[in-house]
Amino acid sequence: MKPQIEIFQTNVSDPSKAQIILNKIERTYPKYEVNFDLEDCDRILRVSSLNPIDMSGLQGLLKHFDVTSEVLV
């Protein structure tokens, strides 16, 4: 089975904030693999899962942390 992968452009620039967000995503969605690439100009958040990704829930979680996110195609 091929994983679903979503890539988000974010406004996260602080590594410690990124880690807090990653920890929350991993606790909320334990089957997701997530990481930030803060070196990228778009401050990428990558999410992959063998299960469907809960886009509205994930974006709501990011909004809770005052993170703006936009899905990149």
Phi, psi and omega in degrees: 000134182275134180288150171276134180234130175237139180237127183244138167275132182230176175252018181282126178236343183268119181302325180290322176294320178301318181294320177299316180295316178300317180300318180294317178298316182295326177287321182284321182232076187297343180270357179274144168257124185228148172200155174255147168239089183282349177284334179289145182298336180268002180047064190292137166247122178253134179230128175226150182199148173282343176261161176302139180274130179281087186297314182292321178294318180294317180291327175295320178297316179297319179298324177302327179268015181059036178260126172274138181219144177222131179290130176263140182265000000 
